[in-house]
Amino acid sequence: MRGPGAWWREKSTPAKVEAYTRWSFHSFPLIEVGAFGVPLFGNVPMPQAGWLFTLVCAHGVLGALTAARALDWVRGSREQPLRLTWAVGAASVLIGIVSFVLADREALDSTATALGGVFGGVMVFGVGMISLGIRSRRSVLYLVAGFSVGSGVLALVLGAGVTDALATAVAALIGTSFFAFTAVFSVWLIKAVYELDAARETRARLAVAEERLRFGRDLHDVIGRNLAVIALKSELAVQLARRERPEAVEQMIEVQRIAQESQREVREVVRGYREADLGVELAGAQGVLEAAGIACSVDGADAAALPGEVQSALAWVVREGTTNVLRHGNAGQCAVTLRVMEEQVVLTVENDGLGVAGGGDGDGSVAGDGSMAGDDAKRSVGAGSGLAGLRERLAVVDGILEAGPVDGEAFRVVARVPLASGDGSGGRAGSGAVLASSSASTAEAAGAVVGVVPGGAS
């Protein structure tokens, strides 16, 4: 069974802040009833204590409902609860006046103190709940000033001296200002954390878009000019062939050479785009995680001594693991370890915050864009494209990938690559066969074209 700890860990940081704020304001009515309603019994004679306690309870329930609706309005899921805020304000004024009048008529200090507590409680908590549903801070200031001045005026009307009335107004000002500030700050905090989270996602999307643009520019620079030359020479060859000139064959041979050169340059661009430097990725992962407030330690051998193919494959493991911790984890610590043994090299990325980072499926869920996404915990083991992509990269160097929770508290990704196959011969042989096949097909097609042109000329 899933416990409350797992429920809390699975929430994002903005959702945690929102949940904490909601339950804080939901607890205020309990504090109001316990601090100001319960003391009525034993200090205020019945039946006054009974119906005053009922009024305090009703005021607390109305305040909790207003707080819930106001926070929904802050998040944009409901309209502004204007009627509820007016209802809380009216109830606070009526209950406050009744309790203040009763307190003024009582001769016993204990009774007057209990009734005065009801007056102060409904005023303070009422203003706090109303402030949640007000957009303008100036309106909040007017609200606080109105309740404070009203308290002083009420004291004067009931025959209190100027000094007592001023003390009442100041006490109301301090109490209502504190809770109003708490409400305003809570609303600002919720908005700020959600805006920061949205900005982080936007920054990630912009980074991806920028990289795509860079890759597109590189391809354009590489093949744009060559395609223009191919188009011109092909047009020239057509004209020469129509005139039965032998120079058409030379032009098509030149077109074939330029096309093959373009293929080679495109492969170099793609190869440079896919390869990653392990040392750079290790340093970058530590810097990014520490900047995000996650303690990160990098320990192990010198990555520069490893073969290039091994570095590239392991660098992708570091990159994907770091992305997982940043986007989908609530980790406080992350450890990256690189060990070079006699027959293999082992890279380990381990972090706490299993509730989100691990996804709970034993193999780390992964998003469709290739990054491991732990919040999709219902996927089957090994079903994600992110881990599948890492396994494919490691398979080129005969490596294996292991990912899953450790002791129910951490999530660990382990990549093992045998050094005997670190030269990546198998992967390069496979790609070489594909390239050879492609070149043979291109040559065959070019030969057919060359054969047709001279034949036509003859």
CORPETA-V261053 format. One line per field, one symbol per residue. phi: phi as a letter, one per 30 degrees, with the letter a starting at -180 (. if undefined). psi: psi as a letter, one per 30 degrees, with the letter a starting at -180 (. if undefined). burial: b if it has 24 or more other C-alpha atoms within 12 Angstrom, else e. A space follows every 10 residues. Layout:
# CORPETA-V261053
phi: ???
psi: ???
burial: ???
This chain:
# CORPETA-V261053
phi: .dcddddddd dddddddddd dddddddeed dddddbdddd djccdddedd dddddddddd dddddddddd dddddicbdd dddddddddd dddddddddd ddddddcddd dddddddded dddddddddd ddccdddddd dddddddddd ddddddddjd dddddddddd dddddddddd dedddddddd dddddddddd dddddddddd dddddddddd ddcddddddd dddddddddd ddchcddddd dddddddddd ddeddddddd dddddbcddd dddddddddd ddicdbbcbk ddddddeddd eddddddddd dddddddbcc dcbbbcbbbc cdcacbcbbb bdidecddii cibidbdddj cdcddcdcdd didddddddd ddddddcicb bbbldbhibb bbcbcbbddd cddidddddd dddddddddd dddddddddd dddddddd
psi: kklfeeeeff kleeeeeeee eefefffeee eeeeefeefe kffkllgeee feeeeeeeee eeeeeeeeee eeeefgfllk ieeeeeeeee eeeeeeeeee eeeffkfkee eeeeeeeeee eeeeeeeeee fegkekeeee eeeeeeeeee eeeeeeeggl leeeeeeeee eeeeeeeeee eeeeeeeeee eeeeeeeeee eeeeeeeeee eeeeeeeeee eefeeeeeee eeeeeeeeee efghkffeee eeeeeeeeee eeeeeeeeee eeeekkkeee eeeeeeeeee fggkkkkkka ljffflleee eeeeeeeeee eeeeeeeglh kfkkkkkkkj aeflkkkkjk laheeeeffg gfgjlklfgf kkjffiffll kgfkfeeeee eeeefeghll kkklljggfl kkkkkkkkfe gffgeeeeee eeeeeeeeee eeeeeeeeee eeeeeee.
burial: eeeeeeeebb bbbbeebbee bbeebbebbb ebbebbbbbb bebbeeeebe ebbebbbbbb bbbbbbbbbb bbebbeeeeb beebbbbbbe bbbbbbbbbb bbbbeeeeee bbbbbbbbbb bbbbbbbbbb bbbbeeeeeb bebbbbbbbb bbbbbeeeee eeeebeebbb bbbebbbebb bbbbebbbbb beebeeeeee eeeeeeeeee eeeeeeeebe ebbeebbeeb eebbeebbee beeeebbbbb bbbbbbebbb ebeeebeeee eeeebbbbbe bbbbbbebbe eeebbbbbee eebeebbbbb bbbbbbbbbb bbbbbbbbbb bbbbbbbbbb eeebbbbbbb bbbbbbbbbb bbbbbbbeeb bbbbbbbebe bbbbbbbbbb bebbbbbbbb bbbbbbeebb bbbbbbbbbe bbbbeebeee eeeeeeeeee eeeeebeebb eebbeeee
